[in-house]
Amino acid sequence: MSSFLAESAYGQARSRRVSNAVFDGWLVRADQAIARGQVPRAVSLLEKAARFRPTDPRAPIRLAETSLPPTAERAMARTHLALASSARRALSALSECRSADPATARDIRLARAWGRALAGEIGEAIAEIEVADFRLDSRARDVAREISALAVRRGDLALADRAIEVATRIDPQDPTLLSDQAAIHLARGQSHQAIALFRQVLQTRPDDPSAIRDLAGALLAVGDSEAALALFVRVRSTCPNDARCHLDVALAALEAHEFEQAVREADEALRLAASTDPNPSLVLAAAHSALGHSAETARAFREALRRDPRSARAREGLRALAQ
């Protein structure tokens, strides 16, 4: 009998070891897939692990993390569709998870918050973070910021404000939150309030290109094109090989009626931009048109159409020139 019990105990222990090895193997392979940027592969492995052990939070937390917004530490490019798909799957898996460990419980709640946000449940997502102690947790702050940005895109500015308030409570010293508040003011059409906040941000980060660009964009929105142009030129000096930087200058130059400068900057943006991006050509066409250069305007519109055959603006521009 004792021999049978010993053998049975050995068998159970061996079964647990095999079970652990299978489960841990899926987690390791998923981590490797994430490191290689193979998010769909990682999601598949993590879903298997979550089904294998429904009450173990490790797999669903990792599953949700594949959908977390990229940060400086997690700079992987992913599409919004992939994020939303992964988040919905994570939500399903997380519904069964509980943990007595406070740190793990916070991880579960944070993952659930981001999953709810991407599933369109913005208010519920904010509530997930509000009820837990995430003080000085940079992950929770970043998720709250991303939730705010999602709310802005959906046009729900009250929820956007609420998410930023949560982020501010988590990390009151983070100056980037002023930029988020300013962006919400811009979305409301409150340009002057936005400009005041962007100026505050620039005082704390005077050499930050993103802070300079934010202020320049707000100034352009209220018609102060000359001040915006000077700031965009300042940004361009930090990114001479970036098409966007040259295009920003070209747009501001157009607004400031500096048409020759707009042509030069749009030409440079055209040289640096992706071969499918029609925007530099469209701006170039506008600048040539302002200078009365009909042939160059038509050439720029044709280039925009070559880059993007669906460009309605390019078609309309060519049609107008032909009349």
C-alpha positions in Angstrom: 0.0 0.0 0.0 2.8 2.4 0.9 4.5 1.5 -2.3 1.3 2.3 -4.2 0.9 5.7 -2.4 4.5 6.6 -3.0 4.2 5.7 -6.7 0.9 7.7 -6.9 2.6 10.7 -5.2 5.5 10.4 -7.6 3.1 10.3 -10.5 1.3 13.4 -9.4 4.5 15.3 -8.8 5.8 14.3 -12.2 2.4 15.4 -13.8 2.7 18.8 -12.1 6.3 19.2 -13.4 5.2 18.3 -16.9 2.2 20.7 -16.5 4.5 23.5 -15.3 7.0 22.9 -18.1 4.2 23.1 -20.7 2.7 26.3 -19.2 6.1 28.0 -18.7 7.2 26.9 -22.2 4.3 28.8 -23.7 5.1 31.9 -21.7 8.8 31.8 -22.7 8.0 31.3 -26.4 5.4 34.1 -26.2 8.1 36.4 -24.7 10.5 35.5 -27.5 7.8 36.2 -30.1 7.1 39.6 -28.6 10.8 40.4 -28.6 10.8 39.6 -32.3 7.8 41.7 -33.0 5.6 38.7 -33.8 2.6 39.8 -31.9 0.0 37.5 -33.5 2.2 34.5 -32.7 2.6 35.7 -29.1 -1.2 36.2 -28.7 -1.8 32.6 -29.9 0.6 31.1 -27.4 -0.7 33.2 -24.5 -4.3 32.3 -25.3 -3.3 28.6 -25.1 -1.7 29.2 -21.8 -4.7 31.1 -20.5 -7.0 28.3 -21.4 -4.7 25.7 -19.9 -4.7 27.5 -16.5 -7.7 29.9 -16.4 -7.0 31.2 -12.9 -3.2 31.9 -13.3 -2.9 35.6 -14.1 0.5 35.5 -15.8 -0.7 34.5 -19.3 -3.6 37.0 -19.5 -1.5 39.8 -18.1 1.1 39.2 -20.8 -1.7 39.0 -23.3 -2.9 42.4 -22.3 0.6 43.8 -22.3 0.9 42.9 -26.0 -1.7 45.6 -26.5 -0.3 48.2 -24.2 0.6 51.5 -25.8 4.3 51.5 -26.9 6.6 53.5 -24.6 10.3 54.4 -24.7 10.9 51.0 -23.0 8.5 49.1 -25.2 9.0 50.7 -28.6 7.3 48.1 -30.9 5.2 49.3 -33.9 1.8 47.8 -33.9 -1.5 48.6 -35.6 -4.5 49.8 -33.7 -6.5 46.9 -35.0 -4.0 44.4 -33.6 -4.0 46.3 -30.3 -7.8 46.2 -30.0 -8.0 42.5 -31.0 -5.4 41.5 -28.5 -7.0 43.6 -25.8 -10.4 42.0 -26.2 -8.9 38.6 -25.9 -7.0 39.7 -22.8 -10.3 41.0 -21.3 -11.9 37.6 -21.7 -9.0 35.8 -20.1 -8.6 38.3 -17.3 -12.2 37.9 -16.2 -11.3 34.7 -14.5 -8.1 35.9 -12.8 -7.7 36.8 -9.1 -4.6 37.4 -7.0 -4.0 37.9 -3.3 -0.6 39.5 -4.2 -1.2 43.3 -4.4 1.4 43.9 -7.2 -0.2 41.1 -9.3 -3.7 42.4 -8.6 -2.6 45.9 -9.8 -1.2 44.3 -13.0 -4.5 42.6 -13.6 -6.5 45.8 -13.1 -4.2 47.8 -15.3 -4.3 45.3 -18.1 -8.1 45.2 -17.8 -8.2 49.0 -17.9 -6.4 49.1 -21.2 -8.4 46.2 -22.6 -11.7 48.0 -21.8 -10.4 51.2 -23.4 -9.6 49.6 -26.7 -12.9 47.7 -26.6 -14.6 51.2 -26.4 -15.5 51.1 -22.7 -13.7 54.3 -21.9 -15.5 55.2 -18.6 -15.1 51.7 -17.3 -11.4 51.7 -18.2 -10.9 54.9 -16.2 -12.8 53.5 -13.3 -10.4 50.5 -13.2 -7.5 52.8 -12.5 -9.3 55.2 -10.3 -10.1 52.6 -7.6 -6.6 51.3 -7.2 -3.4 52.8 -5.7 -1.2 53.5 -8.7 0.8 56.4 -7.2 4.0 57.1 -9.2 3.4 54.0 -11.3 4.6 55.2 -14.8 2.8 52.3 -16.5 -0.6 53.4 -15.0 0.1 57.0 -15.8 0.9 56.2 -19.5 -2.2 54.0 -19.8 -4.4 56.8 -18.4 -2.8 59.2 -20.9 -3.5 56.8 -23.8 -7.1 56.4 -22.6 -7.5 60.2 -22.6 -6.1 60.3 -26.2 -8.6 57.6 -27.2 -11.4 59.6 -25.6 -10.4 62.7 -27.5 -10.4 60.8 -30.8 -14.0 59.6 -29.9 -15.0 63.1 -29.2 -15.7 62.5 -25.5 -13.8 65.3 -24.0 -15.3 65.0 -20.5 -13.9 61.5 -20.3 -10.6 62.7 -21.7 -10.4 65.3 -18.9 -11.2 62.6 -16.3 -8.5 60.3 -17.6 -5.9 63.1 -17.4 -7.0 63.9 -13.9 -6.3 60.3 -13.0 -2.9 60.5 -14.6 -2.1 63.7 -12.7 -3.0 62.1 -9.4 -0.7 59.2 -10.2 2.2 61.4 -11.1 1.7 65.1 -10.3 5.2 66.1 -11.4 5.0 64.8 -15.0 5.1 67.9 -17.2 3.8 66.1 -20.3 0.4 66.0 -18.7 0.1 69.7 -19.3 0.5 69.0 -23.0 -2.4 66.5 -22.8 -4.6 69.1 -21.1 -3.7 71.6 -23.8 -4.6 69.1 -26.5 -8.0 68.7 -24.9 -8.5 72.5 -24.9 -7.5 72.5 -28.6 -10.1 69.8 -29.3 -12.7 72.1 -27.6 -11.7 75.0 -29.7 -10.1 76.8 -26.7 -6.9 77.7 -28.6 -5.8 80.5 -26.3 -6.0 78.3 -23.2 -4.1 75.6 -25.1 -1.4 78.1 -26.1 -0.9 79.2 -22.4 -0.4 75.6 -21.3 1.9 74.8 -24.2 4.0 77.8 -23.2 4.2 76.4 -19.7 5.4 73.1 -21.0 8.0 74.8 -23.2 9.4 76.7 -20.1 10.1 73.3 -18.5 11.4 71.7 -21.7 12.8 74.5 -23.8 14.8 72.2 -26.1 12.2 69.5 -26.6 11.1 69.3 -30.3 7.7 67.9 -29.4 7.0 70.8 -27.0 8.1 73.3 -29.6 6.0 71.6 -32.3 2.9 71.6 -30.0 3.1 75.3 -29.4 3.8 76.0 -33.1 0.7 74.0 -34.1 -1.5 75.9 -31.6 -0.2 79.3 -32.8 -0.9 78.3 -36.4 -4.5 77.4 -35.3 -5.1 80.9 -34.1 -3.5 82.5 -37.2 -0.2 83.6 -35.7 1.6 82.1 -38.7 4.8 84.0 -38.4 5.4 82.9 -34.8 4.5 79.3 -35.8 6.9 79.4 -38.7 9.8 80.5 -36.6 9.1 77.7 -34.1 8.7 75.1 -36.9 12.1 76.2 -38.4 13.6 75.7 -34.9 12.3 72.2 -34.8 13.5 71.4 -38.3 17.0 72.1 -37.3 16.8 69.1 -35.0 15.5 66.8 -37.7 16.9 67.8 -41.1 16.3 64.3 -42.6 12.7 64.0 -41.5 10.0 64.8 -44.1 7.5 65.8 -41.5 9.7 68.5 -40.1 10.1 70.1 -43.6 6.4 69.7 -44.3 5.5 71.5 -41.1 7.7 74.4 -42.1 6.2 74.4 -45.6 2.6 74.6 -44.3 3.5 77.4 -41.9 5.3 79.2 -44.7 2.2 78.9 -46.8 0.0 80.4 -44.1 2.6 83.2 -43.6 2.6 83.9 -47.4 6.3 83.0 -47.6 5.6 81.0 -50.8 9.2 80.6 -52.0 10.2 79.2 -48.7 7.1 76.9 -48.8 8.3 75.6 -52.2 11.8 74.8 -50.9 10.6 73.0 -47.8 7.9 71.1 -49.7 10.5 70.0 -52.3 12.7 68.7 -49.5 9.8 66.9 -47.8 9.0 65.3 -51.1 12.5 64.0 -51.5 12.5 62.5 -48.0 8.9 61.2 -47.7 7.7 57.7 -48.4 6.9 57.1 -52.1 3.2 56.6 -51.3 2.8 59.8 -49.3 1.0 62.5 -51.4 1.0 65.3 -48.9 4.4 66.9 -49.8 3.2 67.1 -53.4 -0.1 68.6 -52.4 1.6 71.3 -50.4 4.1 71.9 -53.2 1.2 72.3 -55.6 -0.4 74.9 -53.3 2.8 76.9 -53.0 3.4 76.9 -56.8 -0.2 77.9 -57.3 0.2 80.9 -54.9 3.2 82.0 -57.0 1.2 81.6 -60.3 3.3 78.7 -61.5 0.7 76.7 -63.5 2.9 74.1 -65.0 4.7 73.4 -61.7 1.3 73.2 -59.9 0.0 70.6 -62.4 3.3 68.6 -62.2 2.9 68.5 -58.4 -0.7 67.4 -58.5 0.2 64.7 -61.0 3.0 63.5 -58.6 0.5 63.4 -55.7 -1.8 61.3 -57.9 1.0 59.0 -58.8 1.8 58.5 -55.1 -1.8 58.0 -54.2 -4.2 57.3 -57.1 -7.2 57.8 -54.7 -6.2 61.4 -53.9 -9.4 63.5 -54.4 -7.5 66.8 -53.7 -5.0 66.0 -56.6 -7.9 65.2 -59.0 -9.8 68.3 -58.1 -6.7 70.4 -58.4 -5.9 69.1 -61.9 -9.6 69.5 -62.9 -9.5 73.1 -61.8 -6.3 73.8 -63.8 -7.9 72.3 -66.9 -10.9 74.7 -66.8 
